[in-house]
Amino acid sequence: MKTCGISVSEEPSTFAVSTGNAKISAEMTATNSDVRMIACEILSCAALVFCRERWMDATTEQPAPIISPMPDII
């Protein structure tokens, strides 16, 4: 069998293949859980900031509009 110009005399053992597959699966699981954890942290922070912004808008006194007694004449 030829692979990328290199002659290979025999196929890899099924033990090596299954061990490799198990390692890849474990790495993918770890990567997926890291991605989920980061996404949850970002979502939590965004939810807190959103709630805080709404609370600040609701509790902060808005400036009164300036109404002049005489309209500006242009």
N, C-alpha and C positions, 0 to 999 in steps of 0.2 A: 504494500500500500504506500502511496506517495502523498505527503502532506506538505504543501508549500515548498516543494523542491527537496524535502528531506525524506530519506527512505526510512520507513518504520517497519520493523520486522513483525511486531505483534500488537494486537489491540491492548489497551490498558485493562487491568483487571477490574472486575466488577466491584471489588472492595474499594479500590482507589476512586472509581467513579462515584460510588455511593458516599464515600467519605468527603469527596470534593463537593458533591451536591449538598450534603448536610452542612458543610462549612458555609457555602454560598447562601443556603436557606437561613442559617443563623445570623449571618451578616445582614441579610435583607430584612429580617425581623427586627434586628437592633436598629437599623437605619430607619425603618418605618416607624418604630416606637419613638425615636428621637424626633422625627419630623412631626408626629402627632403631638408630642409634648411641647415642641416649640410653637406649633399652631395654637394649642390650647392657651399657652402663655400670652401670645399675641392677642387672641380673642378676649382673654380675661382683662388685659390692660386696656384694650379698646373699649370694652363694656364699662370699666370703671371710669375712664376718661369721659366717655359719653354721658354717663350719669352725673359726674361731677360738673361738667359743662352745663347740663340742663339745670342742675341745682343752683349753680352760680347765676344763671340767667333768671331763674325764678326768685332768688333772694336778693339780687342786686337791684338797687333803686335806679331806674332809668332816668336820664337827664330830662328835665322839663323842656318842652319846646319853647323857643324864644319867639314871642308874638309881639311885634311892635305895635303901639297904639295907632301909628300913622303908617299907612302903606308906603313903600318906596315908590317914588315916581321916577320913571326913566325918561 
